[in-house]
Amino acid sequence: MHQIANTGVEELRYLAVSTKLSPELVEYPDSGEFGVLAELPASAEGRPQRFIFIGRESQCLNYWDGE
């Protein structure tokens, strides 16, 4: 896990570059939201496929919920 902390008084802006294409994870600490994007292999018909999920940690289910 990586973290950037702004210890100054000015707004922090940064650009992150990676060679990892998928999956993509992002966290928005101010709103408590997070997002997941995974590019999947093409379907049998050749159509691109992907998994996208945006949620809030406060609404997260327990791993065993409903089992």
C-alpha angles and dihedrals in degrees: 000000000000128000135188116199123193106219093170133082096243124084112269118228124179141170119220120201125188140171090217107100103182143061102031120196127186133179127201105198095185093059099027090237129135134185137207126196122178124179109215132197116278118273122254086267091054096252116144114248132201142173117224126180131169119182148141125256089227089062095047118128124229113254091245096043109137095005 
